[in-house]
């Protein structure tokens, strides 16, 4: 069986620890920038969806007849097995 020194490398030098810390900081910065980018893209897409929904509602409201029941108004339609006799 091999000894512990052969299995595990020696302790890091000061330069190696400093380099690792620098790498970790840049990695953390990259992750934060990526999260910010995802957040901004999400907000922009949600705003576009809200604007499109408002435009769609304005366009469809012009073409609707007033005697037609709107969504959520009136009683729901009866199914065939619920039809009155």
C-alpha positions in Angstrom: 0.0 0.0 0.0 1.2 3.5 -0.7 2.0 6.0 2.0 0.0 9.2 2.6 2.7 11.4 1.0 2.3 9.5 -2.3 -1.5 9.7 -2.3 -1.8 13.4 -1.4 0.2 16.3 -2.8 2.1 18.5 -0.4 0.4 21.7 1.0 -0.1 24.6 -1.4 2.5 27.3 -1.6 1.6 30.9 -0.9 1.6 31.6 -4.7 -0.7 28.7 -5.4 -3.1 29.7 -2.8 -3.1 33.3 -4.1 -3.7 32.1 -7.6 -6.6 29.8 -6.5 -8.2 32.8 -4.7 -7.9 34.9 -7.8 -9.4 32.2 -9.9 -12.3 31.8 -7.5 -13.0 35.5 -7.5 -13.2 35.6 -11.3 -15.4 32.6 -11.3 -17.7 34.1 -8.8 -17.8 37.4 -10.8 -18.6 35.4 -13.9 -21.5 33.6 -12.2 -22.9 36.9 -10.9 -22.7 38.5 -14.3 -24.5 35.5 -15.9 -27.2 35.6 -13.2 -27.7 39.3 -13.9 -27.9 38.7 -17.7 -30.5 36.0 -17.2 -32.5 38.3 -14.9 -32.4 41.2 -17.4 -33.5 38.9 -20.3 -36.3 37.6 -18.2 -37.5 41.1 -17.3 -37.3 42.3 -20.9 -39.2 39.3 -22.2 -41.9 39.7 -19.5 -42.4 43.3 -20.4 -42.7 42.4 -24.1 -45.3 39.9 -23.2 -47.3 42.4 -21.2 -47.1 44.9 -24.1 -48.2 42.3 -26.6 -51.1 41.2 -24.4 -52.3 44.8 -24.1 -52.1 45.3 -27.9 -53.9 42.0 -28.4 -56.7 43.0 -26.1 -57.1 46.4 -27.8 -57.2 44.8 -31.3 -59.8 42.1 -30.3 -62.0 44.6 -28.3 -62.6 46.6 -31.5 -63.9 43.6 -33.4 -66.2 42.1 -30.8 -70.0 42.4 -30.8 -71.6 43.8 -27.6 -74.3 41.0 -27.4 -71.7 38.2 -27.2 -70.9 37.1 -23.7 -67.4 37.7 -22.6 -65.2 35.1 -21.0 -66.3 34.6 -17.4 -69.7 36.1 -17.9 -73.0 34.1 -17.7 -73.6 30.5 -17.0 -71.3 27.9 -18.4 -72.7 25.9 -21.4 -74.5 22.7 -20.5 -72.9 19.3 -21.5 -75.0 16.8 -23.4 -75.7 14.6 -20.3 -76.8 17.7 -18.4 -79.3 19.0 -20.9 -82.8 19.6 -19.5 -85.6 17.2 -20.7 
